[in-house]
């Protein structure tokens, strides 16, 4: 058995894992759509809190592993929920991560998240 065989196998395994990581990253990037921030994105987007009726504050929300949502009758997402099951446009793979627009009621602690697109940070 050649003495370099374990090194070659380790190198091939590492290269295979890097290729798999690259493929997974490309898949996740295609699943999520990002737009550049523009003030026009805010036009007509003022919401009132459904609980107290006060104006909600607009802002940003970053959802680390993405928003993993589950219908009430299916139960909450478990410990083994993965980023592949995250809602579209809730994960940013960029070095300067994109965020979602959100509206927050500080009195009621309610948050509304628009995950129709990710918004890249303003320059």
N, C-alpha and C positions, 0 to 999 in steps of 0.2 A: 504494500500500500504506500503510495507516494506520501511523503511527509507534508506536502503542501495541500493535500486534499481537504482537511478540515478548514483551512483558511479560505480556499475557493468556495466551499459550501457556505461558509459564514458570509462571504462577500456576495454570493448569489442570493442568499436569503435576505440580506440587507437591501440589495438592489430591488428584489421582488417586493419587499415591504414598502420601499419608497415609491415604486410604480403604483402599487395598490393605494397608497395614501394620495398620490397625485390624481388617480382616477376618481377616488371618492370626493376629493376637493372639487374637481371639475364638475362632477354630478351635482354637488350641493350648490355650486355657483350658478349652474343653469336653472336650478329649481327656484332660485330667489332673484328677484328683479330689483335693481337699484336705480334711483334717479338722483340727479344733482339737486340740491336745495334751491328753491326759487320762491320768492314771496307769493307768487301766484298759487302755490300749493295750499296756502292758508285762506284764500278767498272763499267766503261763504262757509267756513268750517268753524262755526262757533256753536258750542253745545251747552245745554243746560243739564245739570245733574238730574237723573231720573228719580232720585230720592228726595232731595231738598229743593230742587228747582233753581238753584243759584247757577250763575255762569261758571263753567269749568275752565281751568287754566290750561292753555295749550303748552306742550313741551315735548320732550323726547323720552323714549324708553328703550333700553337695551336689554334684550332677553338672551342672556348667556348661552344656554343650550337650545334656544329657540322656545317658542310658545308651544307646549305640548298640551293639547286640549282633548278632553274626552267628554262625551255626552253623560249626563247625570245617571242614566240607566245602566251605563257600562262601568260606572265606578271611576274613581280618580286614577290618573296615570300612576303606574307603579315605579318602584326603584329601578327597574330595568328598562324604563322608557328611554329611547335613544333619539339622537338628533334626526335620524331618518324619518321619524314620525312627527316631527315638528310641523306646525302650520307653515304654509308658504310665506316667504318674505319675512321671516323672523330670525334668520341666522345670517350674519355677515362674516365672510371669510377674509375681508380686507384687513390690511395692516392698520389703517385708520377705519375702525368699524363703522358701518352705516347703522342707523337707528330707525325706529318707527316713530311716526308722529303719534302723540297721545294727548288725552285730555284727562285732567285730574281734578277731583273735588277734594280739597284739603279737609273740609268739614266732615264729609261722609266716608272719606278714604276709598272712593270709587275711582277706577281707572278705565278709560275707554282707549283701546289700541287700534289704530288703523294699520292692518297688515296687508293692504293691497299692494304696497311697495315699500322697499327700504329707501331711506333718504340718506345720501352721503352727507357728511358734515359740511356746514358752510365754510367757505375759505376765509 
